[in-house]
């Protein structure tokens, strides 16, 4: 969340940032609630001071005056209890309103209403021209006996799937390759819970606002299945003060991810593009509060994802996400969209975000700077590889005319040296 002091001093900037993101906000309501809470706080402080002064008089009073003074002290106690209750309610209102205020987007974020207005900043590779009629990933996989969609639907409903045989091995190969690459680049690997408390979803900026996209347990447990390892990884050091010497912290995690895809009815219904469960390798950076440093970390995590795509020979483009397609927590985001022949275009496979201290304030994630001052960290994250969409790219871009699939060279060691998957099919 934003610093309330910053909002008080820059209400117009916050309102303009929300407009750019096309997010409705009530900054005036927040500031009014804040003013009311601060007035109650002042009244509380004054009442406590009077009570303390009177309590001191009780100790010095004569036996004759003491009962009257004690009665007055007790009167103050009742008044304090009532005022404290009002203050707690007022502060809770402020906190709830504050959680709804989005981060202010960077100047580099382009104007735009939705993803159709994202701005391309880079393109790599040339989409393949086929000298045969290419199959989509579903047709390829089903012809090889690698994919079960109907049977999966009987088990778990629509937008679910079962990978079989070599396709299951290919998924594991891609995930392990991405994980090993990040470890070789200095990231610490983590195995993290995929069930987290609702407070952690709030801390990372997914709640309030994203509840409809999350799978939640019943009220007895108050747990949510995560849609990305970003959530538990970013929250790992919540309520801690890190040492400056330990920053930046670079973590990478391979986890299962779960998304309800609420509101996606009728969109991308065929195959593996928009599914409820998949595997993902996620990179997270916790850094010092330095704007230029965050930009450099942002470039670095994008480069990590680019290396994966280039090494797997998958053409892609990078877009600077416009305000209307930018989530509430991000200050800026780059999406990487990879070439998918069956779509006749690029499909999103990676999202690289920087948040400044927005998530860290919610998580109380801090560090002590060179002067000894405790400050909030900057956080960033990006996909390294998401299994379902990476499988689409590999199958469709590297298919052969006979229905087999060429394996990109970096994956050979993870597939016992296999260079081609599948058998020729009619």
Secondary structure by P-SEA (a helix, b strand, c coil): cccaaaaaacaaaaaaaaaaacccccaaaaaaaaaaaaaaaaaaaaaaaaaaaaaaaaaaccccaaaaaaaaaaaaaaaaaaaaaaaaaaaaaaaaaaaaccccccccccccccccccccccccccccccccccccaaaaaaaaccccaaaaaaccccccccccaaaaaaaaaaaaaaaaaaaaabbbbbbccccccaaaaaaacccccccccccccccccbbbbbcccccccccccccbbbbcccccbbbbbbbbbbbccccccccccccccccccbbbbbbbbbbcccaaaaaaaaaaaaaaaaaaaaaacccccccccccccccccccbbbbbbbbbccccbbbbcbbbbbbcaaaaaaacbbbbccccbbbbbbbbbbbccccaaaaaaaaaaccccccbbbbccccccccccccccccccc
